[in-house]
Amino acid sequence: MSKVAIIGYGNVGYHLAKRISSKRHEVTIFSRSTPEGYILSMDQLIPDSFDFIILTVPDDKIKEVSDSLETSEAVILHTSGANRVSDLEKHVKHGVMYPLQTFSRTKEIDFTSFPIFLEGSDEAEKDIFTFVRTFSNDVRLLTSSNRSKLHLAAVFACNFSNHMFHMSEKLLGDLDMKFQDIIPLVEETFKKAVELNPSKSQTGPAAREDEATINTHLEMLKDEKMKHMYRIITESIQENQ
């Protein structure tokens, strides 16, 4: 059993705390801004009291928080896909554990269903791997530069696709319909992408080069940003056929 400090209690911190504590590690949560109840303030954090300190703070705060911590024997980790491991270089034992998943406070997460990518200093990598294996079945090593590329791919697949769902939801609202009304379409689209690969499963007016339908859609869109988005995505689909 390890003693683990988690700094930050947003979506990632919340789910990591639940998962790690369920594997009989002792977890203490610290907050930079809103300590309350079982969440302690940063000035109560004594690094030498912990085996691992996990930073689940915004990417642009990782180095700042890391540099604010006293050096110790604890392994300092961040969970960002975009930030380099060198953000933690103040500490001899440091590394990254990047869970390739999207986290929301209100939805349970199955930690056995996705990989966690690791990177660590020579002094810490073995300990990080052993620790993460206690709560994940799929643990892989990945360098900072390759993790950034993976994170970029994840942004396209997850964040950008969800934004498209949001745009669809707005258009459906004009018809007094809900996003749930097109879920069968969305599910079949995803199913085909998995079974055939996305490069083989593209359909729609852009793929067919149906200029009449494309022009009709553009005329219907009154929001200039959505119109621009439609044009850019249409062109991208046609260029990548």
GIHU-V690379 format. One record per residue. N is the residue number from 1. SS is DSSP state (a for helix, b for strand, c for the rest). PHI is phi in radians with two decimals (NA if undefined). OMEGA is omega in radians with two decimals (* if undefined). Layout:
n=N ss=SS phi=PHI omega=OMEGA
n=N ss=SS phi=PHI omega=OMEGA
//
This chain:
n=1 ss=c phi=NA omega=3.13
n=2 ss=c phi=-1.90 omega=3.01
n=3 ss=b phi=-1.66 omega=-2.99
n=4 ss=b phi=-2.16 omega=3.01
n=5 ss=b phi=-1.84 omega=3.04
n=6 ss=b phi=-2.01 omega=3.12
n=7 ss=b phi=-1.74 omega=-3.07
n=8 ss=c phi=1.82 omega=-3.09
n=9 ss=c phi=-2.36 omega=3.00
n=10 ss=c phi=-1.42 omega=-3.07
n=11 ss=a phi=-1.07 omega=-3.11
n=12 ss=a phi=-1.19 omega=3.14
n=13 ss=a phi=-1.05 omega=3.13
n=14 ss=a phi=-1.04 omega=-3.08
n=15 ss=a phi=-1.27 omega=3.08
n=16 ss=a phi=-1.11 omega=3.13
n=17 ss=a phi=-1.05 omega=3.13
n=18 ss=a phi=-1.10 omega=-3.07
n=19 ss=a phi=-1.19 omega=-3.08
n=20 ss=a phi=-1.15 omega=3.13
n=21 ss=a phi=-1.17 omega=3.12
n=22 ss=a phi=-1.19 omega=3.11
n=23 ss=c phi=-1.73 omega=3.01
n=24 ss=c phi=1.23 omega=2.95
n=25 ss=c phi=-1.44 omega=3.13
n=26 ss=b phi=-1.61 omega=-3.03
n=27 ss=b phi=-1.92 omega=3.03
n=28 ss=b phi=-2.16 omega=-3.07
n=29 ss=b phi=-1.83 omega=3.12
n=30 ss=b phi=-2.16 omega=3.14
n=31 ss=b phi=-2.18 omega=3.09
n=32 ss=c phi=-1.42 omega=-2.98
n=33 ss=c phi=-2.32 omega=-3.00
n=34 ss=c phi=-2.23 omega=3.08
n=35 ss=c phi=-1.14 omega=3.10
n=36 ss=b phi=-2.86 omega=3.10
n=37 ss=c phi=0.97 omega=-3.10
n=38 ss=c phi=-1.44 omega=3.10
n=39 ss=b phi=-1.68 omega=-3.05
n=40 ss=b phi=-1.65 omega=3.10
n=41 ss=b phi=-1.45 omega=-3.08
n=42 ss=a phi=-1.06 omega=-3.12
n=43 ss=a phi=-1.24 omega=3.07
n=44 ss=a phi=-1.65 omega=-3.11
n=45 ss=c phi=-1.46 omega=3.06
n=46 ss=c phi=-1.96 omega=-3.01
n=47 ss=a phi=-0.89 omega=-3.10
n=48 ss=a phi=-1.16 omega=3.11
n=49 ss=a phi=-1.45 omega=-3.03
n=50 ss=c phi=-2.22 omega=3.04
n=51 ss=c phi=-1.50 omega=-3.13
n=52 ss=b phi=-2.37 omega=3.03
n=53 ss=b phi=-2.16 omega=-3.04
n=54 ss=b phi=-1.88 omega=3.13
n=55 ss=b phi=-1.63 omega=3.06
n=56 ss=c phi=-2.04 omega=-3.12
n=57 ss=c phi=-1.75 omega=3.09
n=58 ss=c phi=-0.95 omega=-3.06
n=59 ss=a phi=-0.94 omega=-3.07
n=60 ss=a phi=-1.33 omega=3.12
n=61 ss=a phi=-1.92 omega=-3.04
n=62 ss=a phi=-1.04 omega=-3.11
n=63 ss=a phi=-1.12 omega=3.14
n=64 ss=a phi=-1.06 omega=-3.13
n=65 ss=a phi=-1.18 omega=3.12
n=66 ss=a phi=-1.02 omega=-3.12
n=67 ss=a phi=-1.17 omega=-3.13
n=68 ss=a phi=-1.38 omega=-3.11
n=69 ss=c phi=-1.48 omega=3.05
n=70 ss=c phi=-1.16 omega=3.06
n=71 ss=c phi=-1.19 omega=-3.05
n=72 ss=c phi=-2.81 omega=3.07
n=73 ss=c phi=-1.49 omega=-3.14
n=74 ss=c phi=-1.21 omega=3.02
n=75 ss=b phi=-1.53 omega=-3.13
n=76 ss=b phi=-1.68 omega=-3.09
n=77 ss=b phi=-2.20 omega=2.86
n=78 ss=b phi=-2.10 omega=-3.01
n=79 ss=c phi=-2.05 omega=-3.05
n=80 ss=c phi=-1.43 omega=3.02
n=81 ss=c phi=-1.43 omega=-3.02
n=82 ss=c phi=-1.65 omega=-3.03
n=83 ss=c phi=-1.50 omega=-3.11
n=84 ss=c phi=-1.36 omega=3.11
n=85 ss=a phi=-1.13 omega=-3.10
n=86 ss=a phi=-1.15 omega=3.06
n=87 ss=a phi=-1.06 omega=-3.08
n=88 ss=a phi=-1.88 omega=-2.95
n=89 ss=c phi=-1.18 omega=3.05
n=90 ss=c phi=-1.05 omega=-3.04
n=91 ss=c phi=-1.79 omega=-3.12
n=92 ss=c phi=-1.06 omega=3.13
n=93 ss=c phi=-1.72 omega=-3.10
n=94 ss=b phi=-2.68 omega=3.14
n=95 ss=b phi=3.14 omega=-3.10
n=96 ss=b phi=-2.24 omega=2.93
n=97 ss=b phi=-2.26 omega=-3.03
n=98 ss=b phi=-1.82 omega=3.09
n=99 ss=b phi=-1.41 omega=-3.11
n=100 ss=c phi=-1.49 omega=-3.10
n=101 ss=c phi=-2.77 omega=3.03
n=102 ss=c phi=-1.73 omega=-3.04
n=103 ss=c phi=-2.07 omega=2.99
n=104 ss=c phi=-2.26 omega=-3.06
n=105 ss=c phi=-1.02 omega=-2.99
n=106 ss=c phi=-1.56 omega=-3.13
n=107 ss=c phi=-2.13 omega=3.13
n=108 ss=c phi=-1.16 omega=-3.12
n=109 ss=c phi=-2.08 omega=3.07
n=110 ss=c phi=-1.67 omega=-3.07
n=111 ss=c phi=-1.23 omega=3.09
n=112 ss=c phi=-1.55 omega=-2.99
n=113 ss=c phi=-1.82 omega=-3.10
n=114 ss=c phi=-2.57 omega=-3.14
n=115 ss=c phi=-1.47 omega=2.98
n=116 ss=b phi=-2.08 omega=-3.07
n=117 ss=b phi=-1.75 omega=-3.02
n=118 ss=b phi=-2.06 omega=2.97
n=119 ss=b phi=-2.66 omega=-3.12
n=120 ss=b phi=-2.69 omega=3.01
n=121 ss=c phi=-1.17 omega=-3.12
n=122 ss=c phi=-0.97 omega=-3.09
n=123 ss=c phi=-1.36 omega=-3.00
n=124 ss=c phi=-2.19 omega=-2.95
n=125 ss=a phi=-1.00 omega=-3.13
n=126 ss=a phi=-1.10 omega=3.14
n=127 ss=a phi=-1.14 omega=3.12
n=128 ss=a phi=-1.10 omega=-3.13
n=129 ss=a phi=-1.05 omega=-3.14
n=130 ss=a phi=-1.08 omega=-3.13
n=131 ss=a phi=-1.14 omega=-3.07
n=132 ss=a phi=-1.17 omega=3.09
n=133 ss=c phi=-1.11 omega=3.12
n=134 ss=c phi=-1.30 omega=-3.14
n=135 ss=c phi=-2.29 omega=3.07
n=136 ss=c phi=-2.44 omega=3.12
n=137 ss=c phi=-1.54 omega=-3.05
n=138 ss=c phi=-2.19 omega=-3.07
n=139 ss=b phi=-2.09 omega=-3.07
n=140 ss=b phi=-2.32 omega=3.08
n=141 ss=b phi=-1.58 omega=-3.14
n=142 ss=c phi=-2.70 omega=-3.13
n=143 ss=c phi=-1.29 omega=-3.13
n=144 ss=a phi=-1.04 omega=-3.09
n=145 ss=a phi=-1.14 omega=3.13
n=146 ss=a phi=-1.28 omega=3.09
n=147 ss=a phi=-1.17 omega=3.08
n=148 ss=a phi=-1.10 omega=3.10
n=149 ss=a phi=-1.16 omega=3.10
n=150 ss=a phi=-1.11 omega=3.13
n=151 ss=a phi=-1.10 omega=3.10
n=152 ss=a phi=-1.08 omega=3.10
n=153 ss=a phi=-1.07 omega=-3.14
n=154 ss=a phi=-1.16 omega=3.11
n=155 ss=a phi=-1.09 omega=3.09
n=156 ss=a phi=-1.10 omega=-3.05
n=157 ss=a phi=-1.26 omega=-3.03
n=158 ss=a phi=-1.83 omega=-3.02
n=159 ss=a phi=-1.17 omega=-3.12
n=160 ss=a phi=-1.22 omega=3.13
n=161 ss=a phi=-1.13 omega=3.10
n=162 ss=a phi=-1.14 omega=3.09
n=163 ss=a phi=-1.13 omega=3.07
n=164 ss=a phi=-1.08 omega=3.07
n=165 ss=a phi=-1.05 omega=3.14
n=166 ss=a phi=-1.13 omega=3.10
n=167 ss=a phi=-1.08 omega=3.09
n=168 ss=a phi=-1.09 omega=3.13
n=169 ss=a phi=-1.04 omega=3.12
n=170 ss=a phi=-1.13 omega=3.13
n=171 ss=a phi=-1.16 omega=3.10
n=172 ss=a phi=-1.12 omega=3.13
n=173 ss=a phi=-1.04 omega=3.10
n=174 ss=c phi=-1.15 omega=-3.13
n=175 ss=c phi=-1.81 omega=-3.02
n=176 ss=c phi=0.99 omega=3.05
n=177 ss=c phi=-1.99 omega=-3.13
n=178 ss=c phi=-1.99 omega=3.13
n=179 ss=a phi=-1.01 omega=3.14
n=180 ss=a phi=-1.01 omega=-3.12
n=181 ss=a phi=-1.18 omega=3.13
n=182 ss=a phi=-1.95 omega=3.14
n=183 ss=a phi=-1.04 omega=3.08
n=184 ss=a phi=-0.99 omega=3.09
n=185 ss=a phi=-1.15 omega=-3.13
n=186 ss=a phi=-1.10 omega=-3.13
n=187 ss=a phi=-1.13 omega=3.12
n=188 ss=a phi=-1.19 omega=3.10
n=189 ss=a phi=-1.07 omega=3.12
n=190 ss=a phi=-1.15 omega=-3.14
n=191 ss=a phi=-1.03 omega=3.13
n=192 ss=a phi=-1.16 omega=3.12
n=193 ss=a phi=-1.08 omega=3.12
n=194 ss=a phi=-1.21 omega=-3.04
n=195 ss=a phi=-1.34 omega=-3.04
n=196 ss=a phi=-1.84 omega=-2.94
n=197 ss=c phi=1.44 omega=-3.08
n=198 ss=a phi=-0.99 omega=-3.11
n=199 ss=a phi=-1.14 omega=-3.11
n=200 ss=a phi=-1.84 omega=-2.99
n=201 ss=a phi=-2.04 omega=-3.12
n=202 ss=c phi=-1.23 omega=3.05
n=203 ss=c phi=-2.26 omega=3.05
n=204 ss=c phi=1.83 omega=-3.06
n=205 ss=a phi=-1.08 omega=3.13
n=206 ss=a phi=-1.16 omega=-3.14
n=207 ss=a phi=-1.13 omega=-3.14
n=208 ss=a phi=-1.47 omega=-3.04
n=209 ss=c phi=0.96 omega=-3.14
n=210 ss=c phi=-1.52 omega=-3.01
n=211 ss=a phi=-1.13 omega=-3.14
n=212 ss=a phi=-1.11 omega=3.14
n=213 ss=a phi=-1.18 omega=3.12
n=214 ss=a phi=-1.03 omega=-3.14
n=215 ss=a phi=-1.16 omega=3.08
n=216 ss=a phi=-1.10 omega=3.11
n=217 ss=a phi=-1.05 omega=-3.12
n=218 ss=a phi=-1.10 omega=3.10
n=219 ss=a phi=-1.16 omega=-3.12
n=220 ss=a phi=-1.27 omega=-3.08
n=221 ss=c phi=-1.40 omega=-3.14
n=222 ss=c phi=-1.58 omega=3.11
n=223 ss=c phi=-1.35 omega=-3.06
n=224 ss=a phi=-1.11 omega=3.13
n=225 ss=a phi=-1.20 omega=3.10
n=226 ss=a phi=-1.16 omega=3.11
n=227 ss=a phi=-1.11 omega=3.12
n=228 ss=a phi=-1.10 omega=3.13
n=229 ss=a phi=-1.06 omega=3.13
n=230 ss=a phi=-1.03 omega=-3.13
n=231 ss=a phi=-1.08 omega=-3.08
n=232 ss=a phi=-1.09 omega=-3.12
n=233 ss=a phi=-1.19 omega=3.10
n=234 ss=a phi=-1.04 omega=3.12
n=235 ss=a phi=-1.08 omega=-3.14
n=236 ss=a phi=-1.13 omega=3.10
n=237 ss=a phi=-1.06 omega=-3.08
n=238 ss=a phi=-1.19 omega=3.14
n=239 ss=a phi=-1.31 omega=-3.07
n=240 ss=c phi=-1.88 omega=3.12
n=241 ss=c phi=-1.20 omega=*
//
